[in-house]
Amino acid sequence: MNIQSPWTNGIQGFQRAAGSVAERQAQANVSTIKTAHDMLGTLIDIQV
């Protein structure tokens, strides 16, 4: 019986969870940048 395995699995699970959260935040940031860019584009169009 390996005493370390639950601990190792816990760390790996935590890293996976943290990784997926970071991925979701990165995707959210990209979409925010896209919408901000679109808004800037329409503002420039209105001014012209």
C-alpha positions as CSV (number, residue, x, y, z in Angstrom):
1,M,0.0,0.0,0.0
2,N,1.4,3.3,-1.1
3,I,0.7,6.1,1.4
4,Q,1.8,8.8,-0.9
5,S,-0.6,8.0,-3.8
6,P,-3.7,9.9,-2.5
7,W,-1.5,13.0,-1.8
8,T,0.1,12.8,-5.3
9,N,-3.3,12.4,-6.9
10,G,-4.6,15.3,-4.9
11,I,-1.8,17.5,-6.1
12,Q,-2.3,16.4,-9.7
13,G,-6.0,17.0,-9.5
14,F,-5.4,20.4,-8.0
15,Q,-3.0,21.3,-10.8
16,R,-5.5,20.1,-13.4
17,A,-8.2,22.2,-11.8
18,A,-5.9,25.3,-11.6
19,G,-4.9,24.7,-15.2
20,S,-8.5,24.6,-16.4
21,V,-9.3,27.8,-14.4
22,A,-6.3,29.6,-15.9
23,E,-7.4,28.4,-19.4
24,R,-10.9,29.7,-18.9
25,Q,-9.6,33.1,-17.6
26,A,-7.3,33.3,-20.7
27,Q,-10.2,32.6,-23.0
28,A,-12.3,35.2,-21.2
29,N,-9.5,37.7,-21.5
30,V,-9.2,37.1,-25.2
31,S,-12.9,37.6,-25.8
32,T,-12.8,40.8,-23.6
33,I,-9.9,42.1,-25.8
34,K,-11.9,41.2,-28.9
35,T,-15.0,43.1,-27.7
36,A,-12.9,46.1,-26.6
37,H,-11.3,46.1,-30.1
38,D,-14.7,45.9,-31.8
39,M,-15.9,48.8,-29.6
40,L,-12.8,50.8,-30.5
41,G,-13.4,50.0,-34.2
42,T,-17.0,51.3,-34.1
43,L,-16.0,54.4,-32.2
44,I,-13.4,55.2,-34.9
45,D,-16.0,54.5,-37.6
46,I,-18.4,56.9,-35.9
47,Q,-15.8,59.6,-35.6
48,V,-14.9,59.3,-39.3
